[in-house]
Amino acid sequence: MREKLNQFIDNLNGQFVEVSYKDAIYQCMDLSYLWVFCLGIPKSTVQHQYAYEVYTQASDFTRQYFDIIPNLKETIPQEGDLVIWNKTSSNIAGHIAIVIDATQTSMKVFEQNNPLGTNSHVQDRGYTNVLGFLRPKIISDGIPQYLKTLFQESGLDWNDEGTFRNFWQKAIKYDDDVKSLQEQVKSANEALADRALEVSVLTEQNQKLSGKIVEVEEISNKLRSEKDSFTWENTKLNLENQKLSEEIESLKSKIENLESEKPLMGYSWGERFISLFRK
């Protein structure tokens, strides 16, 4: 008991312990729930709304796992005992803690939420307003009481080796099945992670391709615009060429006319008239 209690305190001292009810966190009851669980005792043996009820409403089921000891003048609690204080006008819940050491006049306990809002810690306490103690029973045959209770609830006889062996084999198979399922879940999670990585890579590639498509579209739009501009310039040049051709033809016609009039340039008007008449 001493070794288990020391380990329990070393692991939790200074910590906030929550076991039961998320709407009322870090209560003194939470620390006691965890302690009985570490002892292999069902939490339901000490589970109540208020701490003082652990003593005042101790059931037959509770007595299977604990000796109920009143707080008398000659009583000295032992290490690992649960000590329960009664409710008061200022504290309707009472209080519960775990005894570490005790003398006739005082105790050293491991507790939580006393003072209100404090984490688990070691504290010296007196016996004022203490209702009594719950002392975990030591099973003389070395078999935990909770395991005996489990067999009784299952309709099994602890002394029957065949039923015990069958029960144990089923428990082992159940454990193996759970491990197998855990491995399957692990493999599925790994496969899912690999697939997620593939999707991530493909998504990145798709984003890069989308960027390339945008670049190509911009280049295409630019080339289309340049083509339209070139086509318009070419049309203008064709029109200008056509106009120049027409002007050249007109000039040629004028030159021909001038060439046809040239032989008459040296004659008088009368001679020119007669020459034209002869023609």
PALUMMAR-365778 format. One line per 4 residues: their letters; for each residue y, z, x of C-alpha. Coordinates in pm, 1 decimal. Each point is the difference from the previous one (the first is absolute). Layout:
N
A = Y:Z:X  ... .
//
This chain:
279
MREK = 0.0:0.0:0.0  242.2:92.5:280.0  -46.0:-331.7:180.2  37.9:-202.5:-320.3 .
LNQF = 310.8:197.9:-101.2  160.6:-37.4:343.9  -59.7:-374.4:-7.7  141.9:-20.8:-353.5 .
IDNL = 317.1:182.4:107.8  37.1:-200.2:323.6  -19.4:-326.3:-194.6  241.6:95.0:-278.8 .
NGQF = 244.5:258.3:133.6  352.5:-130.0:-58.2  -122.4:-281.1:-227.7  65.5:-57.1:-369.9 .
VEVS = -333.6:-10.2:-183.2  -40.2:-185.7:-331.7  -334.8:-16.4:-180.4  36.6:24.0:-374.7 .
YKDA = 309.5:-99.7:-195.6  260.8:-248.2:118.8  262.1:122.7:-248.0  -11.4:350.3:155.7 .
IYQC = -53.2:-60.9:369.0  -67.5:240.8:286.8  -97.8:301.0:-208.4  -183.0:307.7:128.9 .
MDLS = -301.2:-111.3:-207.0  -28.8:-324.9:198.7  -75.7:188.4:320.3  -271.3:208.7:-171.0 .
YLWV = -153.6:-313.9:-154.9  -29.8:-157.5:343.0  -148.9:318.4:147.6  -280.2:28.8:-257.9 .
FCLG = -67.2:-372.4:42.6  -44.7:55.6:374.7  -246.7:276.7:-84.8  -201.0:-244.4:-213.0 .
IPKS = 96.6:177.4:-323.6  108.7:-197.1:-310.8  374.8:5.6:-58.7  -61.3:69.8:-368.9 .
TVQH = -115.4:354.5:87.9  362.5:96.1:72.8  196.0:-268.2:-186.8  251.1:144.8:-248.9 .
QYAY = 355.1:-66.0:-109.8  129.5:319.5:159.7  -109.1:175.0:317.8  -56.8:343.9:-158.4 .
EVYT = -254.4:-156.7:-241.2  -234.2:-67.6:292.0  -76.7:373.4:-15.6  65.1:87.3:-366.4 .
QASD = -195.4:-297.8:-137.0  -281.9:-17.7:255.1  -296.8:-160.3:-180.9  -375.1:31.2:43.1 .
FTRQ = 17.8:-324.6:192.1  255.6:158.4:232.1  -230.7:298.0:51.5  -276.7:-231.2:118.5 .
YFDI = 207.6:-69.3:308.1  220.3:309.4:38.4  -21.7:377.2:-18.9  289.3:125.4:-212.7 .
IPNL = 147.3:306.5:176.1  276.7:212.3:-158.8  290.4:130.5:207.2  -87.6:366.8:41.8 .
KETI = 146.6:250.2:245.9  -309.1:-14.7:218.6  -37.3:-380.7:-17.1  52.1:-195.6:321.5 .
PQEG = -31.8:-379.2:-42.8  -188.4:-214.5:246.4  91.8:-319.3:180.5  -32.2:-302.8:-229.9 .
DLVI = 51.3:203.2:-320.9  242.2:-133.0:-259.3  259.9:262.7:-84.4  172.5:-27.8:-340.2 .
WNKT = 330.2:161.1:-103.9  90.0:68.3:-362.6  288.0:-167.6:-182.0  338.2:174.4:-21.4 .
SSNI = 315.0:-34.7:-207.2  145.4:-226.0:269.0  -324.5:-184.3:78.9  -210.8:-107.4:-296.8 .
AGHI = -266.6:-165.4:216.0  -94.4:279.7:236.9  -118.1:-101.2:345.5  -316.4:-77.7:197.8 .
AIVI = -69.0:-6.9:374.8  -283.9:9.6:253.9  -67.9:320.7:191.9  -8.9:-28.2:380.3 .
DATQ = -13.8:368.0:100.5  53.0:325.8:-188.5  33.9:374.3:40.6  29.8:279.3:-249.8 .
TSMK = 376.8:-54.4:-28.6  69.9:-368.6:62.9  -140.7:-351.0:22.1  66.2:-311.9:203.7 .
VFEQ = -36.8:-300.0:-229.9  24.7:-379.7:8.7  212.9:-118.9:-292.4  231.7:-266.4:-138.7 .
NNPL = 305.1:-1.6:-228.8  91.1:363.9:66.3  295.6:13.9:37.0  46.5:-283.0:-249.3 .
GTNS = -12.6:-346.2:156.8  -149.8:105.8:334.0  -287.7:-180.4:171.0  -330.7:159.2:99.8 .
HVQD = 52.1:288.3:243.1  -136.8:334.2:120.2  168.8:306.7:-149.1  -42.7:380.4:-10.4 .
RGYT = -35.2:139.4:-354.1  -58.1:333.0:-169.1  -221.4:89.6:-297.1  277.3:53.5:-256.0 .
NVLG = -72.7:-186.5:-327.6  -331.0:-134.0:135.8  -258.5:-42.9:-278.3  -299.4:-45.2:225.5 .
FLRP = -201.7:-233.7:217.4  -253.5:-281.6:-28.8  -252.4:19.6:280.8  -209.1:-315.2:64.5 .
KIIS = -369.5:80.6:-29.2  -219.5:-46.8:305.4  -325.1:-170.8:-98.5  -278.3:187.5:178.1 .
DGIP = -244.2:-291.4:4.2  256.8:-224.8:164.5  20.0:-233.4:-301.0  355.4:-42.5:-136.0 .
QYLK = 30.8:113.2:-358.5  178.2:-320.7:-100.2  -307.5:-198.5:108.6  -227.4:226.6:-203.4 .
TLFQ = 228.6:-45.8:-298.7  -10.5:-378.2:47.9  -381.0:9.2:-11.6  0.3:219.7:-309.5 .
ESGL = 243.6:-231.2:-179.3  -224.3:-295.4:93.8  -309.6:178.5:-136.4  -157.5:21.6:347.2 .
DWND = -190.7:286.1:157.5  120.9:89.2:348.6  -343.3:138.4:90.9  -173.3:-326.5:-89.4 .
EGTF = -8.4:-200.4:321.7  -85.6:-325.4:-179.8  301.6:10.3:-231.0  224.1:103.4:287.2 .
RNFW = -128.5:-282.6:221.0  41.0:-252.2:-282.8  351.0:125.5:-69.6  87.5:-14.9:367.8 .
QKAI = -136.9:-354.9:37.6  207.1:-112.4:-297.0  305.5:160.9:159.9  -70.4:-181.8:328.5 .
KYDD = -48.8:-330.9:-184.1  322.3:55.0:-188.3  177.2:67.2:329.5  -154.4:-313.1:152.8 .
DVKS = 104.5:-205.7:-303.1  353.4:132.0:29.3  8.5:-87.5:370.9  -134.5:-347.8:-76.7 .
LQEQ = 268.4:-53.4:-263.1  263.0:125.7:241.2  -118.3:-252.1:258.5  13.5:-276.0:-262.1 .
VKSA = 352.0:102.1:-95.0  95.3:6.6:368.1  -144.7:-350.3:52.5  176.5:-125.8:-312.7 .
NEAL = 328.2:149.1:120.1  -44.2:-164.0:342.1  -77.4:-336.1:-163.8  302.2:43.4:-224.0 .
ADRA = 215.0:79.8:302.9  -126.3:-316.6:176.0  70.5:-208.9:-309.5  344.5:157.4:-29.9 .
LEVS = 65.6:-99.8:362.8  -110.5:-357.9:-74.6  229.1:-11.1:-302.1  284.3:133.1:214.2 .
VLTE = -57.3:-271.1:264.4  -21.8:-274.3:-265.5  313.5:131.9:-167.8  184.7:-12.0:331.4 .
QNQK = -122.8:-355.8:64.3  105.3:-100.6:-351.5  345.1:144.6:59.9  29.4:-195.3:325.6 .
LSGK = -113.3:-322.8:-174.0  247.4:62.6:-279.7  271.6:28.6:264.2  -113.9:-329.1:156.8 .
IVEV = 4.2:-167.9:-342.6  358.2:112.7:-51.3  94.7:-139.9:343.5  -171.8:-332.4:-75.0 .
EEIS = 173.2:-21.3:-337.8  337.0:62.0:166.0  -69.0:-272.6:259.8  -118.8:-237.4:-275.8 .
NKLR = 312.7:65.4:-204.4  214.5:-60.7:308.5  -179.3:-328.3:79.2  27.9:-110.4:-363.8 .
SEKD = 372.5:68.3:9.5  36.7:-191.1:328.2  -202.4:-289.2:-147.6  223.8:-14.4:-307.9 .
SFTW = 306.2:3.9:223.7  -145.1:-277.5:217.7  -85.8:-209.5:-308.4  356.1:33.9:-128.6 .
ENTK = 146.5:-95.1:337.5  -234.7:-299.5:19.0  109.2:-111.7:-348.8  364.4:26.2:102.9 .
LNLE = -68.7:-207.3:312.5  -177.5:-265.4:-206.3  295.5:-19.8:-235.8  240.0:-26.8:290.6 .
NQKL = -218.7:-267.6:162.7  -3.9:-196.7:-325.5  376.7:25.5:-23.0  36.5:-112.3:361.2 .
SEEI = -235.3:-293.3:-66.8  210.8:-106.5:-294.8  316.7:25.4:208.9  -166.1:-202.1:278.8 .
ESLK = -100.6:-269.6:-248.5  353.5:-6.9:-134.2  138.4:-37.7:353.0  -247.8:-277.8:73.5 .
SKIE = 115.1:-182.8:-311.7  361.8:31.2:103.4  -82.1:-123.1:350.7  -181.0:-301.9:-141.9 .
NLES = 298.0:-76.5:-217.3  225.1:27.2:298.4  -232.2:-221.9:202.4  8.8:-265.0:-273.7 .
EKPL = 379.0:5.1:-4.2  37.4:-13.9:379.3  -5.8:-390.1:40.9  301.2:-25.2:-224.0 .
MGYS = 205.0:246.5:195.3  169.6:-273.7:215.8  108.1:-230.1:-288.8  306.6:3.0:-220.1 .
WGER = -22.9:95.7:-361.3  -5.1:-357.5:-108.0  -273.4:-90.6:244.4  -201.7:300.3:-108.1 .
FISL = 35.3:-106.5:-361.5  -111.5:-353.5:70.6  -292.5:131.4:206.7  -114.3:228.7:-280.5 .
FRK = 35.5:-286.3:-246.3  -217.3:-221.0:211.9  -267.7:254.2:-9.3 .
//
